[in-house]
Amino acid sequence: MNTVTQKPRLIRRAEVIARVGLCKASIYNRMNSGEFPRPISIGGGRVAWLESDIDNWITERLFEAGRAA
């Protein structure tokens, strides 16, 4: 059996916004209420999200909507 191990990938806010369809304010409001993954500091006052955290969040929304893949 051949398994592919994918390296963790960090994505910046613009990509998160494009992938989840929420505006910046909505993302931060949901983060503050514990409903959205928190970013990781990457230095210089910049943050990024672990791509797998965002993928999991999207999958959870699909499951809740009865549209799990």
C-alpha positions in Angstrom: 0.0 0.0 0.0 1.4 3.4 -1.0 0.5 6.2 1.4 1.3 9.8 0.6 2.4 11.9 3.6 1.5 15.6 3.1 3.6 18.2 4.8 1.8 20.8 6.9 1.1 24.0 5.0 0.4 27.4 6.3 -1.9 29.7 4.5 -2.4 33.5 4.9 -5.6 35.3 5.7 -6.4 36.2 2.0 -6.4 32.5 1.1 -8.5 31.6 4.1 -11.0 34.3 3.2 -11.2 33.0 -0.4 -11.6 29.4 0.8 -14.2 29.8 3.4 -16.2 32.7 1.9 -16.2 34.8 5.1 -15.0 38.3 5.5 -12.1 39.2 7.9 -14.4 40.5 10.6 -16.6 37.3 10.5 -13.5 35.1 10.8 -12.2 37.0 13.8 -15.7 37.1 15.4 -15.9 33.3 15.0 -12.4 32.9 16.3 -13.3 34.9 19.4 -16.4 32.7 20.0 -14.4 29.5 19.5 -16.1 28.7 16.2 -13.1 29.0 13.9 -9.5 27.8 14.0 -7.0 30.2 15.5 -3.9 31.3 13.5 -0.3 30.6 14.2 2.2 33.5 14.6 4.8 33.4 11.9 6.7 36.4 13.1 6.8 40.1 12.4 3.2 40.5 13.6 2.0 38.1 10.8 -0.2 35.1 11.3 -1.2 32.1 9.1 -3.5 29.2 9.5 -2.7 25.5 9.3 -4.3 24.4 6.0 -5.5 21.2 7.5 -7.4 23.2 10.3 -9.2 25.1 7.6 -9.9 21.9 5.6 -11.3 20.3 8.7 -13.5 23.4 9.5 -14.9 23.3 5.9 -15.6 19.5 6.2 -17.4 20.1 9.6 -19.6 22.7 7.9 -20.5 20.3 5.1 -21.3 17.5 7.6 -23.5 19.8 9.6 -25.3 20.8 6.3 -25.8 17.1 5.4 -23.5 17.4 2.5 -20.4 15.5 3.7 -18.3 14.2 0.9 
